[in-house]
Amino acid sequence: MNKKQNNIILFIVSIVLGFIIMLQYQTAKNTVGDFLPSQKVQEISAELNKANEEKEILQEDLSELESKLKEYEQNASKENVYVKKLAEDLEKYTLMAGHSDVKGTGVVITIDDPPLDVQLSDYTSNLIFNYEFLLLIVSNLNAAGAEAISINDQRYTTYTEIVPVGSHININGVSFTPPFEIKAIGNKQTLKAVLDFKGGVVWDMKRFGYQVDIEIKDEVIIKRHIKPKEFKYAEPYEVIE
């Protein structure tokens, strides 16, 4: 593969990624707000459906382009040992950064607010007001050696934010309301044990009426994080001795 072909493919992939991110941002923006007239709700719903359809088409195009790029990289690596090593390193770091789809053994945790009667008696009993439970679960999973985590199919990375915004919780810039589904890949028994014990986070949540279920699975599929991190202030630093 020559350098020009590689640059062209990377340029096209960047454009497609930009469209996907723009659609995702616009979708999230449209979902946040106060009460709207029914006609406006219908208009937003139609726009949301259209945006989701366009997003799926763009993601399919992106997957096809990336497949071609990977094929070019594989062909080049067969011809050059150094290029092969670079391709292997690239795949490893892409996996670590959360930019690759992954699958493996793990757990799926579903979390929902307490029953309505409990919420009516205490309006602070829902997850929007107690989002730190989500943070604690993710922290425990990381401590137990989870190799990949997602929340409502949003890949958790070093730069993922989990913050309450009005009546929603924003994850990777996308707004969600309960229920939440947390997936984690790793040693399934260890992942379950770190959450499900007396005095642990799940035990504590159930005491407050939250509905929590932990399911062990032989295959958990976690989608990649498609929004690239742009560095404005950090730059490589080389120590000169």
C-alpha positions as CSV (number, residue, x, y, z in Angstrom):
1,M,0.0,0.0,0.0
2,N,1.5,3.4,-0.9
3,K,1.4,6.4,1.3
4,K,-1.1,8.3,-0.9
5,Q,-3.7,5.5,-0.7
6,N,-3.3,5.4,3.1
7,N,-3.8,9.1,3.4
8,I,-6.9,9.1,1.2
9,I,-8.5,6.3,3.2
10,L,-7.7,8.1,6.5
11,F,-9.1,11.3,5.2
12,I,-12.4,9.6,4.2
13,V,-12.6,7.9,7.6
14,S,-12.2,11.2,9.3
15,I,-14.9,12.8,7.3
16,V,-17.4,10.0,8.1
17,L,-16.5,10.2,11.8
18,G,-17.1,13.9,11.7
19,F,-20.6,13.3,10.3
20,I,-21.4,10.7,12.9
21,I,-20.2,12.9,15.8
22,M,-22.2,15.8,14.4
23,L,-25.4,13.7,14.2
24,Q,-24.8,12.3,17.7
25,Y,-24.3,15.8,19.1
26,Q,-27.5,17.2,17.4
27,T,-29.5,14.2,18.6
28,A,-28.4,14.7,22.2
29,K,-29.1,18.4,22.0
30,N,-32.6,17.8,20.7
31,T,-33.4,15.4,23.5
32,V,-32.7,17.9,26.3
33,G,-35.3,20.5,27.3
34,D,-38.4,21.3,29.2
35,F,-42.0,20.5,28.3
36,L,-42.7,21.0,24.6
37,P,-46.0,21.1,22.7
38,S,-47.1,17.8,21.2
39,Q,-46.5,19.1,17.6
40,K,-43.0,20.1,18.5
41,V,-42.4,16.7,20.1
42,Q,-43.6,14.9,17.0
43,E,-41.2,17.1,14.9
44,I,-38.3,16.3,17.1
45,S,-39.2,12.7,17.1
46,A,-39.2,12.6,13.3
47,E,-35.9,14.4,13.2
48,L,-34.4,12.0,15.8
49,N,-35.5,9.0,13.7
50,K,-34.1,10.5,10.6
51,A,-30.8,11.3,12.3
52,N,-30.5,7.8,13.7
53,E,-31.1,6.3,10.2
54,E,-28.4,8.6,8.7
55,K,-26.1,7.7,11.6
56,E,-26.5,4.0,10.9
57,I,-25.8,4.5,7.2
58,L,-22.7,6.5,8.0
59,Q,-21.5,3.9,10.5
60,E,-21.9,1.2,7.9
61,D,-19.9,3.3,5.4
62,L,-17.2,3.9,8.1
63,S,-17.0,0.2,8.9
64,E,-16.5,-0.6,5.2
65,L,-13.8,2.0,4.8
66,E,-12.0,0.8,8.0
67,S,-12.2,-2.7,6.7
68,K,-10.5,-1.7,3.5
69,L,-7.9,0.3,5.5
70,K,-7.2,-2.8,7.7
71,E,-6.9,-4.9,4.6
72,Y,-4.3,-2.5,3.1
73,E,-2.4,-2.5,6.5
74,Q,-2.4,-6.3,6.6
75,N,-1.1,-6.6,3.0
76,A,1.6,-4.1,3.7
77,S,2.6,-5.9,7.0
78,K,3.1,-9.1,5.1
79,E,5.8,-7.5,3.0
80,N,7.6,-5.7,5.9
81,V,8.4,-7.0,9.4
82,Y,8.7,-3.5,10.8
83,V,5.3,-2.5,9.4
84,K,3.8,-5.7,10.8
85,K,5.0,-4.7,14.3
86,L,3.6,-1.2,13.9
87,A,0.2,-2.7,12.8
88,E,0.2,-5.0,15.9
89,D,1.0,-2.0,18.2
90,L,-1.7,0.1,16.6
91,E,-4.3,-2.6,17.1
92,K,-3.2,-3.0,20.8
93,Y,-3.4,0.7,21.5
94,T,-6.7,1.1,19.6
95,L,-8.1,-1.7,21.8
96,M,-6.8,0.0,25.0
97,A,-8.3,3.4,24.0
98,G,-11.7,1.9,23.5
99,H,-11.9,2.5,19.7
100,S,-12.4,-1.2,18.8
101,D,-15.5,-3.4,19.1
102,V,-14.7,-6.2,21.6
103,K,-16.3,-9.3,23.0
104,G,-15.6,-11.7,25.8
105,T,-16.9,-13.2,29.0
106,G,-18.3,-10.8,31.6
107,V,-21.4,-9.5,33.3
108,V,-24.4,-7.3,32.4
109,I,-25.8,-5.2,35.1
110,T,-29.3,-3.7,34.7
111,I,-30.3,-0.8,37.1
112,D,-33.6,0.9,37.4
113,D,-35.2,3.4,39.8
114,P,-37.1,2.2,42.8
115,P,-40.9,1.5,42.3
116,L,-43.0,4.6,41.8
117,D,-44.5,4.6,45.3
118,V,-41.0,4.7,46.8
119,Q,-40.0,7.5,44.5
120,L,-43.1,9.5,45.3
121,S,-42.3,9.3,49.0
122,D,-38.7,10.5,48.4
123,Y,-38.0,12.3,45.2
124,T,-34.2,12.1,45.7
125,S,-34.4,8.3,45.5
126,N,-33.9,8.1,41.7
127,L,-30.6,7.6,39.9
128,I,-30.5,11.2,38.5
129,F,-30.0,12.5,42.1
130,N,-27.7,9.5,43.1
131,Y,-25.6,9.1,39.9
132,E,-22.6,8.4,42.1
133,F,-23.9,4.8,42.3
134,L,-23.0,4.5,38.6
135,L,-19.6,5.9,39.3
136,L,-19.0,3.5,42.1
137,I,-20.0,0.5,40.0
138,V,-17.7,1.5,37.2
139,S,-14.9,2.1,39.7
140,N,-15.4,-1.4,41.3
141,L,-15.4,-3.0,37.9
142,N,-12.2,-1.3,36.9
143,A,-10.6,-2.4,40.2
144,A,-11.7,-6.0,39.5
145,G,-9.8,-6.0,36.2
146,A,-12.6,-5.2,33.7
147,E,-11.0,-4.9,30.2
148,A,-13.9,-3.0,28.6
149,I,-17.0,-1.3,30.1
150,S,-20.1,0.4,28.5
151,I,-23.1,2.2,29.9
152,N,-26.2,2.0,27.7
153,D,-23.9,1.1,24.8
154,Q,-21.7,4.1,25.4
155,R,-18.1,2.9,25.7
156,Y,-16.5,4.0,28.9
157,T,-13.0,5.4,28.4
158,T,-10.5,7.6,30.3
159,Y,-12.4,10.7,29.0
160,T,-15.9,9.5,29.6
161,E,-18.0,11.9,31.7
162,I,-21.0,10.7,33.8
163,V,-22.8,13.9,35.0
164,P,-26.4,14.9,35.8
165,V,-27.8,17.5,33.5
166,G,-31.4,18.6,34.4
167,S,-33.5,15.4,34.3
168,H,-30.9,13.4,32.5
169,I,-27.5,11.9,33.0
170,N,-25.0,12.7,30.2
171,I,-22.6,9.9,29.2
172,N,-20.1,10.8,26.4
173,G,-22.3,13.8,25.7
174,V,-25.4,11.7,25.1
175,S,-28.4,12.1,27.5
176,F,-30.0,9.1,29.2
177,T,-32.6,8.4,31.8
178,P,-33.0,5.1,33.8
179,P,-32.9,2.2,33.3
180,F,-29.2,1.8,32.7
181,E,-27.4,-1.3,31.4
182,I,-23.8,-1.6,32.3
183,K,-21.7,-4.2,30.4
184,A,-18.2,-5.3,31.5
185,I,-15.8,-7.8,29.9
186,G,-13.4,-9.7,32.2
187,N,-13.3,-12.6,34.6
188,K,-17.1,-13.0,35.0
189,Q,-16.9,-14.5,38.5
190,T,-14.6,-11.8,39.8
191,L,-16.7,-9.0,38.3
192,K,-19.8,-10.3,39.9
193,A,-18.1,-10.9,43.2
194,V,-16.8,-7.4,43.5
195,L,-20.3,-6.0,43.2
196,D,-22.6,-8.6,44.8
197,F,-21.6,-9.0,48.4
198,K,-23.1,-7.8,51.7
199,G,-22.1,-4.2,52.3
200,G,-21.2,-3.7,48.6
201,V,-22.6,-1.2,46.2
202,V,-25.4,-3.4,44.9
203,W,-26.4,-4.5,48.4
204,D,-26.5,-0.8,49.4
205,M,-28.6,0.2,46.3
206,K,-31.1,-2.6,47.0
207,R,-31.5,-1.3,50.5
208,F,-32.7,2.0,49.0
209,G,-35.2,0.2,46.7
210,Y,-33.2,0.3,43.5
211,Q,-33.9,-2.6,41.1
212,V,-30.5,-4.2,40.3
213,D,-29.8,-7.4,38.4
214,I,-26.4,-8.9,37.6
215,E,-26.2,-11.5,34.9
216,I,-23.1,-13.6,34.1
217,K,-22.5,-14.1,30.4
218,D,-20.1,-16.2,28.4
219,E,-20.2,-13.6,25.6
220,V,-20.6,-9.8,26.1
221,I,-20.3,-7.5,23.1
222,I,-19.2,-3.9,23.7
223,K,-19.2,-1.4,20.9
224,R,-16.3,1.0,20.4
225,H,-16.2,4.7,21.3
226,I,-16.3,6.6,18.0
227,K,-15.7,10.2,19.2
228,P,-12.0,11.0,19.0
229,K,-10.4,13.0,21.8
230,E,-8.9,16.3,20.5
231,F,-5.9,17.6,22.5
232,K,-5.8,21.4,22.7
233,Y,-3.2,21.8,25.4
234,A,-1.3,18.6,25.9
235,E,1.5,17.8,23.4
236,P,4.3,15.3,23.3
237,Y,7.3,16.1,25.5
238,E,10.7,14.6,24.9
239,V,13.3,14.7,27.6
240,I,16.7,15.7,26.2
241,E,19.6,14.3,28.3
